[in-house]
Amino acid sequence: MASILVLSSVPPEQVLPALELLSHEVRRIPAEPAQLIGAPESDVLILDGRLDLAGAKSLCRVLRSSGAGASLLLVVTEGGMAAVSADWGIDDVLLADAGPAETEARIRLAIARAEATAEPSRVQASGISIDENSYSAKLRGRPLDLTYKEFQLLHFLATHPSRVFTREQLLSEVWGYDYFGGTRTVDVHVRRLRAKLGDQEQIIGTVRNVGYRFNVYDEDAIGAAVL
């Protein structure tokens, strides 16, 4: 199942009806540059270009210039096909009335192409090294024995250094919108993660009455760091 973010002013099922028949996680934000700031992470971006081709072209270029890593699919009408060209920076194009089989194939192939060309993802900060490909993490060279969710939580925080996330945001981003547990789940996993970090537990910082963040320190001074 892929995580799909639809950029449109209308519900996803109006942009690409076939999405309702597929099992992907689908979310939507307005197709406006300002909305891209803080947009949820996704595997695929689907941009609604049916009614405003000029605006869609401009937004495609904004997405590519900003370094958006997700595959970008553009939805257009039959008449809009003639206007689309390689300089838009899209990965593929879909007609609005594409069936579920075609839609699924294009999503799958776009993700596969992105994975084939992507460089190995490694995160290094505050003495922690994370290898996304092998789902492994080390603290100053010492392997961390993390559960899958602990790894996901650490990875998410580390890839957004110094940014504060509420428990609700972490629950949504790490556990997903379809998770029915309470925000206490986040506290429990943070506590377990800190225990495994040992005397470097301050890497996962608490902002009182707000949430958690990944603290970035000079690695030579990390042992003396204090929240």
DODRENDO-939799 format. One line per field, with one value per residue: residue number from 1; residue in three letters; x, y, z of N, C-alpha, C in turn. Coordinates in steps of 0.1 Angstrom, whole numbers, plus 5000, padded with zeros to 4 digits. Example, Ala and Ser with C-alpha at 12.3 -4.5 7.8 and 13.67 -1.06 7.14 Angstrom:
! residues 2
pos = (1	2)
code = (ala	ser)
n_east = (5132	5128)
n_north = (4943	4978)
n_up = (5078	5071)
ca_east = (5123	5137)
ca_north = (4955	4989)
ca_up = (5078	5071)
c_east = (5132	5129)
c_north = (4967	5000)
c_up = (5078	5079)
//
This chain:
! residues 227
pos = (1	2	3	4	5	6	7	8	9	10	11	12	13	14	15	16	17	18	19	20	21	22	23	24	25	26	27	28	29	30	31	32	33	34	35	36	37	38	39	40	41	42	43	44	45	46	47	48	49	50	51	52	53	54	55	56	57	58	59	60	61	62	63	64	65	66	67	68	69	70	71	72	73	74	75	76	77	78	79	80	81	82	83	84	85	86	87	88	89	90	91	92	93	94	95	96	97	98	99	100	101	102	103	104	105	106	107	108	109	110	111	112	113	114	115	116	117	118	119	120	121	122	123	124	125	126	127	128	129	130	131	132	133	134	135	136	137	138	139	140	141	142	143	144	145	146	147	148	149	150	151	152	153	154	155	156	157	158	159	160	161	162	163	164	165	166	167	168	169	170	171	172	173	174	175	176	177	178	179	180	181	182	183	184	185	186	187	188	189	190	191	192	193	194	195	196	197	198	199	200	201	202	203	204	205	206	207	208	209	210	211	212	213	214	215	216	217	218	219	220	221	222	223	224	225	226	227)
code = (met	ala	ser	ile	leu	val	leu	ser	ser	val	pro	pro	glu	gln	val	leu	pro	ala	leu	glu	leu	leu	ser	his	glu	val	arg	arg	ile	pro	ala	glu	pro	ala	gln	leu	ile	gly	ala	pro	glu	ser	asp	val	leu	ile	leu	asp	gly	arg	leu	asp	leu	ala	gly	ala	lys	ser	leu	cys	arg	val	leu	arg	ser	ser	gly	ala	gly	ala	ser	leu	leu	leu	val	val	thr	glu	gly	gly	met	ala	ala	val	ser	ala	asp	trp	gly	ile	asp	asp	val	leu	leu	ala	asp	ala	gly	pro	ala	glu	thr	glu	ala	arg	ile	arg	leu	ala	ile	ala	arg	ala	glu	ala	thr	ala	glu	pro	ser	arg	val	gln	ala	ser	gly	ile	ser	ile	asp	glu	asn	ser	tyr	ser	ala	lys	leu	arg	gly	arg	pro	leu	asp	leu	thr	tyr	lys	glu	phe	gln	leu	leu	his	phe	leu	ala	thr	his	pro	ser	arg	val	phe	thr	arg	glu	gln	leu	leu	ser	glu	val	trp	gly	tyr	asp	tyr	phe	gly	gly	thr	arg	thr	val	asp	val	his	val	arg	arg	leu	arg	ala	lys	leu	gly	asp	gln	glu	gln	ile	ile	gly	thr	val	arg	asn	val	gly	tyr	arg	phe	asn	val	tyr	asp	glu	asp	ala	ile	gly	ala	ala	val	leu)
n_east = (5008	5006	5015	4996	4994	4971	4969	4948	4917	4894	4877	4896	4884	4870	4889	4904	4886	4892	4908	4893	4888	4910	4936	4952	4967	4952	4955	4947	4956	4952	4960	4983	5012	5018	5007	5024	5043	5051	5036	5022	5044	5048	5045	5038	5028	4999	4988	4962	4954	4933	4916	4931	4956	4979	4984	4989	5012	5030	5031	5041	5068	5076	5075	5095	5118	5120	5129	5113	5109	5090	5073	5058	5027	5006	4972	4951	4926	4914	4918	4938	4961	4977	4991	5010	5044	5079	5094	5079	5085	5073	5066	5049	5017	4982	4950	4919	4898	4910	4911	4910	4930	4949	4956	4966	4989	5004	5010	5024	5046	5058	5067	5085	5104	5114	5126	5145	5163	5171	5195	5212	5196	5208	5210	5227	5234	5240	5255	5242	5236	5217	5205	5183	5177	5185	5171	5183	5201	5227	5244	5269	5285	5277	5254	5219	5193	5164	5128	5105	5087	5100	5123	5111	5100	5124	5137	5119	5119	5146	5150	5138	5152	5154	5128	5097	5073	5039	5022	5000	5007	5029	5017	5001	5019	5038	5024	5001	4970	4950	4953	4941	4948	4956	4973	4991	5006	5026	5042	5050	5066	5086	5097	5108	5126	5144	5154	5170	5188	5203	5228	5226	5201	5190	5190	5165	5143	5121	5095	5078	5044	5039	5053	5076	5111	5140	5170	5198	5232	5267	5288	5310	5305	5283	5280	5280	5258	5228	5193)
n_north = (4988	5022	5055	5082	5115	5139	5167	5191	5211	5198	5168	5137	5116	5129	5139	5117	5092	5064	5060	5054	5028	5015	5003	5021	5045	5076	5110	5146	5179	5214	5226	5245	5265	5275	5256	5234	5236	5219	5198	5165	5136	5115	5087	5091	5119	5133	5155	5176	5186	5193	5215	5238	5242	5259	5268	5243	5235	5254	5248	5222	5228	5242	5221	5204	5221	5225	5201	5179	5146	5126	5106	5122	5125	5136	5146	5150	5162	5148	5168	5183	5169	5175	5198	5190	5186	5175	5193	5199	5184	5162	5128	5110	5109	5110	5103	5117	5099	5074	5039	5017	4996	5007	5030	5019	5005	5026	5041	5021	5016	5042	5045	5024	5032	5054	5043	5028	5046	5061	5072	5054	5059	5077	5088	5110	5123	5140	5119	5097	5072	5064	5039	5037	5018	4993	4993	4999	5012	5031	5042	5062	5043	5020	4994	4998	4981	4981	4981	4978	5000	5017	5022	5035	5058	5070	5075	5092	5115	5121	5128	5152	5173	5192	5201	5205	5181	5174	5150	5140	5146	5129	5105	5103	5105	5084	5062	5062	5073	5055	5043	5034	5037	5056	5087	5081	5060	5071	5083	5060	5047	5066	5066	5040	5041	5061	5047	5028	5044	5051	5068	5089	5097	5123	5131	5127	5151	5167	5190	5208	5205	5205	5186	5164	5164	5160	5165	5183	5181	5190	5164	5159	5171	5159	5142	5158	5173	5189	5190)
n_up = (5000	4991	5001	4993	4982	4973	4954	4953	4950	4955	4967	4966	4952	4932	4916	4906	4901	4902	4924	4946	4944	4950	4973	4986	5009	5010	5010	5011	5001	4995	4962	4963	4965	4991	5008	5006	5025	5053	5045	5046	5045	5016	4993	4967	4948	4936	4913	4906	4875	4859	4855	4856	4839	4836	4862	4873	4859	4869	4896	4895	4887	4910	4929	4919	4920	4947	4956	4961	4970	4964	4939	4911	4898	4872	4867	4841	4817	4786	4766	4778	4775	4753	4761	4779	4787	4787	4802	4824	4845	4856	4866	4854	4836	4839	4826	4837	4838	4840	4845	4874	4871	4853	4867	4891	4881	4871	4894	4908	4891	4890	4916	4918	4899	4911	4934	4923	4913	4934	4958	4984	5015	5042	5075	5096	5126	5157	5168	5161	5136	5109	5088	5063	5044	5054	5077	5101	5130	5146	5175	5179	5167	5180	5176	5177	5192	5180	5179	5151	5151	5169	5155	5132	5145	5156	5131	5118	5135	5134	5108	5107	5121	5152	5149	5164	5173	5179	5200	5187	5160	5156	5161	5138	5117	5121	5130	5115	5100	5103	5127	5158	5185	5215	5222	5242	5234	5219	5239	5254	5235	5231	5256	5257	5236	5245	5266	5254	5242	5263	5282	5264	5261	5260	5234	5222	5227	5250	5247	5268	5274	5247	5228	5212	5201	5179	5191	5180	5183	5187	5180	5195	5218	5228	5250	5271	5269	5279	5285)
ca_east = (5000	5014	5009	4994	4989	4964	4970	4936	4908	4882	4881	4904	4875	4865	4901	4907	4877	4897	4915	4884	4887	4924	4937	4962	4963	4950	4952	4946	4958	4950	4971	4988	5026	5019	5002	5034	5051	5046	5027	5026	5052	5041	5053	5033	5020	4990	4984	4950	4956	4922	4909	4940	4969	4989	4987	4995	5026	5038	5032	5051	5081	5079	5078	5108	5128	5121	5136	5104	5114	5080	5070	5048	5018	4997	4959	4945	4916	4919	4923	4950	4973	4985	4999	5020	5057	5089	5099	5070	5091	5065	5071	5039	5005	4970	4937	4910	4889	4917	4905	4918	4941	4959	4960	4975	5001	5012	5015	5034	5058	5064	5074	5096	5115	5120	5134	5157	5173	5174	5207	5209	5193	5215	5209	5237	5233	5241	5261	5233	5236	5205	5204	5169	5176	5186	5163	5193	5206	5238	5247	5284	5291	5271	5241	5207	5183	5151	5117	5102	5081	5110	5131	5103	5099	5137	5140	5111	5124	5160	5150	5132	5160	5150	5114	5089	5060	5029	5019	4990	5014	5037	5008	4996	5030	5045	5015	4992	4957	4940	4956	4930	4953	4957	4986	5000	5014	5038	5050	5056	5077	5097	5104	5116	5137	5153	5161	5180	5199	5212	5232	5224	5187	5186	5188	5150	5140	5107	5090	5067	5030	5039	5056	5090	5119	5153	5180	5210	5243	5280	5290	5321	5299	5270	5280	5278	5246	5217	5181)
ca_north = (5000	5034	5067	5091	5129	5145	5182	5196	5218	5190	5155	5128	5108	5137	5141	5104	5082	5051	5059	5049	5013	5009	5002	5030	5056	5088	5123	5157	5193	5223	5227	5258	5264	5277	5244	5224	5237	5210	5187	5151	5128	5105	5080	5096	5131	5133	5168	5179	5196	5192	5228	5249	5237	5269	5267	5229	5236	5262	5240	5211	5233	5245	5208	5199	5230	5223	5189	5170	5133	5117	5106	5132	5122	5147	5142	5159	5157	5144	5180	5188	5160	5182	5208	5185	5183	5170	5203	5201	5178	5151	5114	5104	5116	5101	5109	5117	5088	5062	5029	5013	4988	5016	5038	5011	5002	5038	5044	5011	5019	5054	5042	5015	5040	5063	5035	5023	5057	5068	5068	5049	5070	5076	5100	5111	5135	5138	5106	5086	5069	5056	5034	5034	5006	4981	4995	4998	5025	5030	5053	5063	5030	5009	4991	4999	4970	4988	4975	4985	5013	5025	5027	5045	5070	5077	5079	5104	5126	5125	5135	5166	5178	5204	5205	5200	5175	5170	5136	5137	5146	5117	5093	5103	5103	5072	5050	5063	5078	5045	5037	5038	5038	5069	5094	5075	5051	5078	5084	5047	5044	5075	5061	5028	5046	5067	5037	5022	5054	5051	5081	5099	5098	5137	5133	5129	5161	5170	5204	5207	5209	5205	5173	5159	5168	5154	5175	5183	5185	5187	5150	5159	5176	5153	5135	5168	5181	5189	5196)
ca_up = (5000	4990	5007	4982	4986	4962	4955	4946	4959	4956	4972	4957	4943	4921	4908	4900	4907	4904	4937	4956	4943	4953	4988	4991	5019	5002	5017	5002	5005	4983	4952	4964	4970	5006	5014	5006	5037	5063	5039	5051	5036	5008	4982	4954	4947	4924	4911	4898	4865	4849	4852	4856	4834	4838	4876	4875	4854	4878	4908	4891	4888	4924	4935	4915	4925	4961	4959	4966	4966	4960	4925	4908	4887	4868	4862	4831	4808	4772	4760	4784	4772	4743	4767	4788	4781	4796	4811	4835	4856	4861	4864	4846	4834	4839	4823	4849	4837	4839	4853	4885	4867	4848	4878	4900	4874	4870	4907	4911	4883	4894	4929	4914	4892	4921	4943	4915	4911	4947	4965	4998	5025	5055	5083	5106	5135	5172	5171	5156	5122	5105	5074	5060	5036	5062	5089	5113	5136	5155	5183	5180	5163	5187	5171	5186	5190	5180	5172	5139	5154	5175	5143	5125	5153	5156	5118	5115	5143	5130	5095	5109	5133	5159	5147	5175	5168	5189	5200	5176	5147	5156	5159	5124	5107	5123	5131	5104	5103	5106	5140	5168	5198	5220	5221	5252	5226	5216	5251	5257	5226	5233	5268	5254	5227	5253	5274	5245	5239	5275	5287	5253	5259	5257	5219	5220	5237	5254	5248	5278	5269	5232	5222	5212	5190	5178	5194	5173	5191	5183	5185	5205	5231	5231	5263	5281	5266	5289	5281)
c_east = (5009	5007	5008	4988	4984	4965	4958	4926	4895	4887	4887	4895	4869	4877	4903	4898	4882	4904	4906	4884	4901	4926	4948	4957	4963	4947	4952	4949	4955	4962	4976	5002	5027	5015	5013	5043	5044	5036	5032	5035	5044	5050	5050	5025	5012	4984	4972	4952	4944	4916	4919	4954	4981	4994	4994	5010	5035	5041	5042	5065	5085	5082	5091	5120	5130	5127	5126	5108	5103	5078	5058	5040	5008	4984	4954	4933	4922	4925	4936	4963	4982	4994	5011	5033	5067	5094	5090	5076	5083	5070	5061	5026	4993	4958	4928	4901	4897	4911	4915	4930	4952	4965	4970	4988	5010	5018	5026	5047	5066	5072	5086	5108	5122	5130	5147	5167	5177	5187	5203	5207	5200	5213	5220	5236	5233	5246	5253	5234	5225	5206	5190	5168	5177	5178	5172	5197	5217	5239	5262	5290	5285	5257	5230	5197	5169	5140	5114	5096	5091	5119	5124	5103	5113	5140	5132	5116	5138	5160	5143	5139	5155	5136	5106	5076	5052	5028	5010	4997	5022	5029	5004	5007	5037	5036	5004	4978	4947	4943	4946	4935	4954	4972	4996	5010	5027	5048	5057	5068	5089	5105	5113	5128	5148	5161	5172	5191	5208	5215	5231	5209	5182	5185	5173	5146	5125	5105	5078	5054	5029	5041	5071	5097	5132	5163	5193	5222	5256	5284	5301	5316	5287	5269	5277	5265	5235	5205	5178)
c_north = (5012	5045	5078	5105	5135	5160	5187	5203	5210	5176	5146	5121	5116	5140	5128	5094	5068	5049	5052	5033	5007	5010	5011	5040	5069	5100	5134	5170	5201	5224	5241	5257	5266	5264	5233	5224	5228	5200	5174	5144	5118	5099	5086	5109	5131	5148	5170	5190	5197	5205	5239	5244	5246	5268	5253	5229	5243	5255	5228	5216	5237	5232	5203	5208	5229	5210	5178	5156	5123	5118	5115	5128	5133	5142	5153	5153	5154	5157	5186	5180	5168	5192	5203	5182	5179	5180	5206	5194	5167	5138	5106	5112	5106	5109	5107	5105	5074	5052	5025	5005	4997	5025	5031	5008	5015	5042	5034	5014	5031	5052	5034	5023	5049	5055	5030	5033	5064	5063	5063	5060	5067	5089	5099	5124	5131	5124	5094	5085	5060	5052	5029	5021	4993	4982	4993	5011	5022	5043	5053	5050	5018	5006	4992	4988	4976	4979	4983	4999	5022	5031	5038	5058	5078	5082	5092	5116	5131	5132	5148	5172	5191	5208	5198	5194	5172	5155	5132	5137	5133	5105	5092	5100	5089	5060	5051	5068	5068	5038	5043	5039	5053	5074	5088	5065	5058	5079	5071	5044	5053	5071	5049	5032	5052	5057	5030	5031	5056	5065	5092	5101	5113	5140	5135	5139	5163	5185	5204	5213	5209	5191	5169	5164	5160	5165	5173	5189	5183	5174	5150	5163	5169	5147	5145	5176	5179	5195	5208)
c_up = (5000	4997	4996	4987	4973	4964	4946	4956	4961	4961	4961	4947	4931	4911	4899	4906	4910	4917	4947	4955	4946	4968	4994	5001	5011	5011	5007	5009	4993	4975	4952	4970	4985	5014	5015	5018	5048	5058	5044	5040	5029	4998	4969	4956	4934	4923	4901	4888	4855	4845	4851	4852	4837	4853	4879	4870	4864	4891	4906	4893	4902	4931	4932	4920	4940	4966	4964	4961	4961	4945	4922	4896	4885	4862	4853	4824	4794	4765	4765	4781	4762	4749	4775	4781	4791	4806	4823	4847	4863	4858	4854	4845	4833	4834	4835	4849	4836	4849	4864	4882	4862	4859	4888	4894	4873	4883	4911	4904	4887	4907	4926	4908	4902	4931	4936	4913	4923	4952	4979	5007	5038	5062	5094	5114	5149	5176	5166	5141	5118	5090	5071	5052	5044	5075	5102	5117	5145	5163	5186	5177	5169	5181	5181	5182	5191	5174	5160	5141	5161	5164	5136	5132	5153	5142	5115	5122	5137	5116	5095	5121	5139	5158	5158	5169	5180	5189	5189	5162	5146	5154	5144	5115	5109	5124	5120	5109	5107	5120	5151	5182	5202	5219	5232	5245	5223	5228	5255	5248	5227	5246	5265	5245	5235	5262	5266	5241	5251	5279	5276	5251	5256	5242	5216	5231	5239	5254	5256	5272	5254	5226	5223	5200	5190	5180	5186	5181	5183	5188	5195	5219	5235	5245	5274	5279	5276	5284	5288)
//
